[in-house]
Amino acid sequence: MDSDWEKLVKRYVWNDERTPYFTRVANLSRRQAHYELFGYALFAGILSGVLSVAALSSALPHGDSVSLYAFTVCCAAILLGATRHAWAALWCAGAPAAALGYFTLYGFHPVLGDPDKVLVVAAMLFWLLYALRVVAVARAWPGLAGPAEPD
């Protein structure tokens, strides 16, 4: 029974090739970097795409500017997934910093309690730290060894 559980975890949750999140950037193969950049681009693209549409609501303050910025992040995520360019990664990395700046300037939604605010800020800080790793992976991309595309 344990071996079946371990196989499932190794296959879907933790795989040295497909989820190399604790591998140093200098030690990544091109295939590992591909999976990491693609996963991040998919996450950032979907999140910012949904936000760009949701922010168009007239009920939200600053909706037009938030929607436009989220759309540019979505476009950068698509470019990151397609080209693995460091500038696209850098633009995507600015999203959590922009969210923290927005919360600093305009505050949180009035419905959120203090624990919710702490959770949102912690999530943005975690995202920002991970985004810096993605930028490093994208910068290292041209010099990584191995085939680019998975089999």
Rosetta constraint file for C-alpha pairs under 8 A:
AtomPair CA 1 CA 5 HARMONIC 6.60 0.50
AtomPair CA 2 CA 6 HARMONIC 6.11 0.50
AtomPair CA 3 CA 7 HARMONIC 6.04 0.50
AtomPair CA 4 CA 8 HARMONIC 6.28 0.50
AtomPair CA 5 CA 9 HARMONIC 6.23 0.50
AtomPair CA 6 CA 10 HARMONIC 5.99 0.50
AtomPair CA 7 CA 11 HARMONIC 5.93 0.50
AtomPair CA 8 CA 12 HARMONIC 5.93 0.50
AtomPair CA 8 CA 13 HARMONIC 7.55 0.50
AtomPair CA 9 CA 13 HARMONIC 4.91 0.50
AtomPair CA 9 CA 14 HARMONIC 5.91 0.50
AtomPair CA 10 CA 14 HARMONIC 4.81 0.50
AtomPair CA 10 CA 15 HARMONIC 5.26 0.50
AtomPair CA 11 CA 15 HARMONIC 6.03 0.50
AtomPair CA 13 CA 19 HARMONIC 7.64 0.50
AtomPair CA 14 CA 18 HARMONIC 7.72 0.50
AtomPair CA 14 CA 19 HARMONIC 5.88 0.50
AtomPair CA 15 CA 19 HARMONIC 5.22 0.50
AtomPair CA 15 CA 20 HARMONIC 7.11 0.50
AtomPair CA 16 CA 20 HARMONIC 5.33 0.50
AtomPair CA 17 CA 31 HARMONIC 7.30 0.50
AtomPair CA 17 CA 32 HARMONIC 5.25 0.50
AtomPair CA 17 CA 35 HARMONIC 7.87 0.50
AtomPair CA 18 CA 32 HARMONIC 6.01 0.50
AtomPair CA 18 CA 35 HARMONIC 5.62 0.50
AtomPair CA 18 CA 36 HARMONIC 7.24 0.50
AtomPair CA 19 CA 32 HARMONIC 7.45 0.50
AtomPair CA 19 CA 35 HARMONIC 7.28 0.50
AtomPair CA 19 CA 36 HARMONIC 6.84 0.50
AtomPair CA 20 CA 28 HARMONIC 7.74 0.50
AtomPair CA 20 CA 32 HARMONIC 6.33 0.50
AtomPair CA 20 CA 36 HARMONIC 7.16 0.50
AtomPair CA 21 CA 36 HARMONIC 7.55 0.50
AtomPair CA 23 CA 27 HARMONIC 6.52 0.50
AtomPair CA 23 CA 28 HARMONIC 6.54 0.50
AtomPair CA 24 CA 28 HARMONIC 6.56 0.50
AtomPair CA 25 CA 133 HARMONIC 7.83 0.50
AtomPair CA 25 CA 136 HARMONIC 7.00 0.50
AtomPair CA 25 CA 137 HARMONIC 5.93 0.50
AtomPair CA 25 CA 140 HARMONIC 7.42 0.50
AtomPair CA 26 CA 140 HARMONIC 7.58 0.50
AtomPair CA 28 CA 32 HARMONIC 5.93 0.50
AtomPair CA 28 CA 33 HARMONIC 6.23 0.50
AtomPair CA 28 CA 144 HARMONIC 7.18 0.50
AtomPair CA 29 CA 33 HARMONIC 6.27 0.50
AtomPair CA 29 CA 144 HARMONIC 5.92 0.50
AtomPair CA 29 CA 145 HARMONIC 5.68 0.50
AtomPair CA 29 CA 146 HARMONIC 6.04 0.50
AtomPair CA 30 CA 34 HARMONIC 6.05 0.50
AtomPair CA 30 CA 141 HARMONIC 6.88 0.50
AtomPair CA 30 CA 144 HARMONIC 5.18 0.50
AtomPair CA 30 CA 145 HARMONIC 5.57 0.50
AtomPair CA 30 CA 146 HARMONIC 5.30 0.50
AtomPair CA 30 CA 147 HARMONIC 6.14 0.50
AtomPair CA 30 CA 148 HARMONIC 5.32 0.50
AtomPair CA 31 CA 35 HARMONIC 6.41 0.50
AtomPair CA 31 CA 146 HARMONIC 6.80 0.50
AtomPair CA 31 CA 147 HARMONIC 6.26 0.50
AtomPair CA 31 CA 148 HARMONIC 5.34 0.50
AtomPair CA 31 CA 149 HARMONIC 6.20 0.50
AtomPair CA 31 CA 150 HARMONIC 6.15 0.50
AtomPair CA 32 CA 36 HARMONIC 6.27 0.50
AtomPair CA 33 CA 37 HARMONIC 5.96 0.50
AtomPair CA 33 CA 137 HARMONIC 6.47 0.50
AtomPair CA 33 CA 138 HARMONIC 7.94 0.50
AtomPair CA 33 CA 141 HARMONIC 7.11 0.50
AtomPair CA 34 CA 38 HARMONIC 5.91 0.50
AtomPair CA 34 CA 148 HARMONIC 6.59 0.50
AtomPair CA 34 CA 149 HARMONIC 7.02 0.50
AtomPair CA 35 CA 39 HARMONIC 6.00 0.50
AtomPair CA 36 CA 40 HARMONIC 6.20 0.50
AtomPair CA 36 CA 134 HARMONIC 7.73 0.50
AtomPair CA 37 CA 41 HARMONIC 5.98 0.50
AtomPair CA 37 CA 80 HARMONIC 7.25 0.50
AtomPair CA 37 CA 81 HARMONIC 6.47 0.50
AtomPair CA 37 CA 84 HARMONIC 6.98 0.50
AtomPair CA 37 CA 134 HARMONIC 6.70 0.50
AtomPair CA 37 CA 137 HARMONIC 7.55 0.50
AtomPair CA 37 CA 138 HARMONIC 7.35 0.50
AtomPair CA 38 CA 42 HARMONIC 6.07 0.50
AtomPair CA 38 CA 80 HARMONIC 7.75 0.50
AtomPair CA 38 CA 81 HARMONIC 5.17 0.50
AtomPair CA 39 CA 43 HARMONIC 6.20 0.50
AtomPair CA 40 CA 44 HARMONIC 5.98 0.50
AtomPair CA 40 CA 134 HARMONIC 7.59 0.50
AtomPair CA 41 CA 45 HARMONIC 5.67 0.50
AtomPair CA 41 CA 77 HARMONIC 4.73 0.50
AtomPair CA 41 CA 78 HARMONIC 6.53 0.50
AtomPair CA 41 CA 80 HARMONIC 6.11 0.50
AtomPair CA 41 CA 81 HARMONIC 5.31 0.50
AtomPair CA 42 CA 46 HARMONIC 6.04 0.50
AtomPair CA 42 CA 77 HARMONIC 7.17 0.50
AtomPair CA 42 CA 78 HARMONIC 7.89 0.50
AtomPair CA 42 CA 81 HARMONIC 7.45 0.50
AtomPair CA 43 CA 47 HARMONIC 6.09 0.50
AtomPair CA 44 CA 48 HARMONIC 5.88 0.50
AtomPair CA 44 CA 73 HARMONIC 7.55 0.50
AtomPair CA 44 CA 74 HARMONIC 6.80 0.50
AtomPair CA 44 CA 77 HARMONIC 6.08 0.50
AtomPair CA 44 CA 92 HARMONIC 7.08 0.50
AtomPair CA 45 CA 49 HARMONIC 5.78 0.50
AtomPair CA 45 CA 73 HARMONIC 7.10 0.50
AtomPair CA 45 CA 74 HARMONIC 4.49 0.50
AtomPair CA 45 CA 75 HARMONIC 7.37 0.50
AtomPair CA 45 CA 76 HARMONIC 7.94 0.50
AtomPair CA 45 CA 77 HARMONIC 5.05 0.50
AtomPair CA 45 CA 78 HARMONIC 6.53 0.50
AtomPair CA 46 CA 50 HARMONIC 6.09 0.50
AtomPair CA 46 CA 74 HARMONIC 7.27 0.50
AtomPair CA 47 CA 51 HARMONIC 6.18 0.50
AtomPair CA 47 CA 74 HARMONIC 7.98 0.50
AtomPair CA 48 CA 52 HARMONIC 5.92 0.50
AtomPair CA 48 CA 70 HARMONIC 4.95 0.50
AtomPair CA 48 CA 71 HARMONIC 6.51 0.50
AtomPair CA 48 CA 73 HARMONIC 6.22 0.50
AtomPair CA 48 CA 74 HARMONIC 5.28 0.50
AtomPair CA 49 CA 53 HARMONIC 6.49 0.50
AtomPair CA 49 CA 70 HARMONIC 6.61 0.50
AtomPair CA 49 CA 71 HARMONIC 6.14 0.50
AtomPair CA 49 CA 74 HARMONIC 5.48 0.50
AtomPair CA 50 CA 54 HARMONIC 6.05 0.50
AtomPair CA 51 CA 55 HARMONIC 5.78 0.50
AtomPair CA 51 CA 67 HARMONIC 6.76 0.50
AtomPair CA 51 CA 70 HARMONIC 6.27 0.50
AtomPair CA 52 CA 56 HARMONIC 6.80 0.50
AtomPair CA 52 CA 66 HARMONIC 6.95 0.50
AtomPair CA 52 CA 67 HARMONIC 4.04 0.50
AtomPair CA 52 CA 68 HARMONIC 6.64 0.50
AtomPair CA 52 CA 69 HARMONIC 7.59 0.50
AtomPair CA 52 CA 70 HARMONIC 4.90 0.50
AtomPair CA 52 CA 71 HARMONIC 5.38 0.50
AtomPair CA 53 CA 57 HARMONIC 7.91 0.50
AtomPair CA 53 CA 67 HARMONIC 6.61 0.50
AtomPair CA 54 CA 67 HARMONIC 7.66 0.50
AtomPair CA 55 CA 60 HARMONIC 6.55 0.50
AtomPair CA 55 CA 63 HARMONIC 4.72 0.50
AtomPair CA 55 CA 64 HARMONIC 6.90 0.50
AtomPair CA 55 CA 66 HARMONIC 6.35 0.50
AtomPair CA 55 CA 67 HARMONIC 5.12 0.50
AtomPair CA 56 CA 60 HARMONIC 7.76 0.50
AtomPair CA 56 CA 63 HARMONIC 5.40 0.50
AtomPair CA 56 CA 64 HARMONIC 6.09 0.50
AtomPair CA 56 CA 67 HARMONIC 6.09 0.50
AtomPair CA 57 CA 63 HARMONIC 6.65 0.50
AtomPair CA 58 CA 63 HARMONIC 6.92 0.50
AtomPair CA 62 CA 66 HARMONIC 6.12 0.50
AtomPair CA 63 CA 67 HARMONIC 5.78 0.50
AtomPair CA 64 CA 68 HARMONIC 6.12 0.50
AtomPair CA 65 CA 69 HARMONIC 6.14 0.50
AtomPair CA 66 CA 70 HARMONIC 6.01 0.50
AtomPair CA 67 CA 71 HARMONIC 6.07 0.50
AtomPair CA 68 CA 72 HARMONIC 6.38 0.50
AtomPair CA 69 CA 73 HARMONIC 6.35 0.50
AtomPair CA 70 CA 74 HARMONIC 6.17 0.50
AtomPair CA 70 CA 95 HARMONIC 7.93 0.50
AtomPair CA 71 CA 75 HARMONIC 6.23 0.50
AtomPair CA 72 CA 76 HARMONIC 6.12 0.50
AtomPair CA 73 CA 77 HARMONIC 6.07 0.50
AtomPair CA 73 CA 91 HARMONIC 6.62 0.50
AtomPair CA 73 CA 92 HARMONIC 5.51 0.50
AtomPair CA 73 CA 95 HARMONIC 7.08 0.50
AtomPair CA 74 CA 78 HARMONIC 6.35 0.50
AtomPair CA 75 CA 79 HARMONIC 6.30 0.50
AtomPair CA 76 CA 80 HARMONIC 5.99 0.50
AtomPair CA 76 CA 88 HARMONIC 4.90 0.50
AtomPair CA 76 CA 89 HARMONIC 7.26 0.50
AtomPair CA 76 CA 91 HARMONIC 6.46 0.50
AtomPair CA 76 CA 92 HARMONIC 6.26 0.50
AtomPair CA 77 CA 81 HARMONIC 6.15 0.50
AtomPair CA 77 CA 88 HARMONIC 6.65 0.50
AtomPair CA 77 CA 89 HARMONIC 7.30 0.50
AtomPair CA 77 CA 92 HARMONIC 6.35 0.50
AtomPair CA 78 CA 82 HARMONIC 6.16 0.50
AtomPair CA 79 CA 83 HARMONIC 5.66 0.50
AtomPair CA 79 CA 84 HARMONIC 7.04 0.50
AtomPair CA 79 CA 85 HARMONIC 7.33 0.50
AtomPair CA 79 CA 88 HARMONIC 6.20 0.50
AtomPair CA 80 CA 84 HARMONIC 4.47 0.50
AtomPair CA 80 CA 85 HARMONIC 5.69 0.50
AtomPair CA 80 CA 86 HARMONIC 7.66 0.50
AtomPair CA 80 CA 88 HARMONIC 5.21 0.50
AtomPair CA 80 CA 89 HARMONIC 6.00 0.50
AtomPair CA 84 CA 88 HARMONIC 7.46 0.50
AtomPair CA 84 CA 89 HARMONIC 7.56 0.50
AtomPair CA 84 CA 138 HARMONIC 5.79 0.50
AtomPair CA 84 CA 141 HARMONIC 7.27 0.50
AtomPair CA 85 CA 89 HARMONIC 6.61 0.50
AtomPair CA 85 CA 138 HARMONIC 6.01 0.50
AtomPair CA 85 CA 139 HARMONIC 7.41 0.50
AtomPair CA 86 CA 90 HARMONIC 6.09 0.50
AtomPair CA 86 CA 135 HARMONIC 5.97 0.50
AtomPair CA 86 CA 136 HARMONIC 7.93 0.50
AtomPair CA 86 CA 138 HARMONIC 4.82 0.50
AtomPair CA 86 CA 139 HARMONIC 5.19 0.50
AtomPair CA 87 CA 91 HARMONIC 6.20 0.50
AtomPair CA 88 CA 92 HARMONIC 6.26 0.50
AtomPair CA 89 CA 93 HARMONIC 6.05 0.50
AtomPair CA 89 CA 131 HARMONIC 7.73 0.50
AtomPair CA 89 CA 134 HARMONIC 6.58 0.50
AtomPair CA 89 CA 135 HARMONIC 5.17 0.50
AtomPair CA 89 CA 138 HARMONIC 6.64 0.50
AtomPair CA 90 CA 94 HARMONIC 6.47 0.50
AtomPair CA 90 CA 132 HARMONIC 7.97 0.50
AtomPair CA 90 CA 135 HARMONIC 5.78 0.50
AtomPair CA 91 CA 95 HARMONIC 7.31 0.50
AtomPair CA 92 CA 131 HARMONIC 7.51 0.50
AtomPair CA 93 CA 97 HARMONIC 7.48 0.50
AtomPair CA 93 CA 128 HARMONIC 6.44 0.50
AtomPair CA 93 CA 131 HARMONIC 4.87 0.50
AtomPair CA 93 CA 132 HARMONIC 6.54 0.50
AtomPair CA 93 CA 134 HARMONIC 7.94 0.50
AtomPair CA 93 CA 135 HARMONIC 7.30 0.50
AtomPair CA 94 CA 98 HARMONIC 5.94 0.50
AtomPair CA 94 CA 128 HARMONIC 7.80 0.50
AtomPair CA 95 CA 99 HARMONIC 6.18 0.50
AtomPair CA 96 CA 100 HARMONIC 6.21 0.50
AtomPair CA 96 CA 124 HARMONIC 5.24 0.50
AtomPair CA 96 CA 125 HARMONIC 7.18 0.50
AtomPair CA 96 CA 127 HARMONIC 6.35 0.50
AtomPair CA 96 CA 128 HARMONIC 5.49 0.50
AtomPair CA 97 CA 101 HARMONIC 6.14 0.50
AtomPair CA 97 CA 124 HARMONIC 7.47 0.50
AtomPair CA 97 CA 128 HARMONIC 6.60 0.50
AtomPair CA 98 CA 102 HARMONIC 6.04 0.50
AtomPair CA 99 CA 103 HARMONIC 6.21 0.50
AtomPair CA 99 CA 124 HARMONIC 7.35 0.50
AtomPair CA 100 CA 104 HARMONIC 6.15 0.50
AtomPair CA 100 CA 121 HARMONIC 7.07 0.50
AtomPair CA 100 CA 124 HARMONIC 6.90 0.50
AtomPair CA 101 CA 105 HARMONIC 6.17 0.50
AtomPair CA 102 CA 106 HARMONIC 5.77 0.50
AtomPair CA 102 CA 107 HARMONIC 7.13 0.50
AtomPair CA 103 CA 107 HARMONIC 4.45 0.50
AtomPair CA 103 CA 108 HARMONIC 5.73 0.50
AtomPair CA 108 CA 112 HARMONIC 6.93 0.50
AtomPair CA 108 CA 117 HARMONIC 7.30 0.50
AtomPair CA 112 CA 116 HARMONIC 5.71 0.50
AtomPair CA 112 CA 117 HARMONIC 6.39 0.50
AtomPair CA 113 CA 117 HARMONIC 6.30 0.50
AtomPair CA 114 CA 118 HARMONIC 6.23 0.50
AtomPair CA 115 CA 119 HARMONIC 6.19 0.50
AtomPair CA 116 CA 120 HARMONIC 6.16 0.50
AtomPair CA 117 CA 121 HARMONIC 6.16 0.50
AtomPair CA 118 CA 122 HARMONIC 6.02 0.50
AtomPair CA 119 CA 123 HARMONIC 6.08 0.50
AtomPair CA 120 CA 124 HARMONIC 6.22 0.50
AtomPair CA 121 CA 125 HARMONIC 6.15 0.50
AtomPair CA 122 CA 126 HARMONIC 6.11 0.50
AtomPair CA 123 CA 127 HARMONIC 6.04 0.50
AtomPair CA 124 CA 128 HARMONIC 6.02 0.50
AtomPair CA 125 CA 129 HARMONIC 6.21 0.50
AtomPair CA 126 CA 130 HARMONIC 6.22 0.50
AtomPair CA 127 CA 131 HARMONIC 5.92 0.50
AtomPair CA 128 CA 132 HARMONIC 6.37 0.50
AtomPair CA 129 CA 133 HARMONIC 6.84 0.50
AtomPair CA 130 CA 134 HARMONIC 6.44 0.50
AtomPair CA 131 CA 135 HARMONIC 6.29 0.50
AtomPair CA 132 CA 136 HARMONIC 6.37 0.50
AtomPair CA 133 CA 137 HARMONIC 6.20 0.50
AtomPair CA 134 CA 138 HARMONIC 6.13 0.50
AtomPair CA 135 CA 139 HARMONIC 6.13 0.50
AtomPair CA 136 CA 140 HARMONIC 6.14 0.50
AtomPair CA 137 CA 141 HARMONIC 6.02 0.50
AtomPair CA 140 CA 144 HARMONIC 6.42 0.50
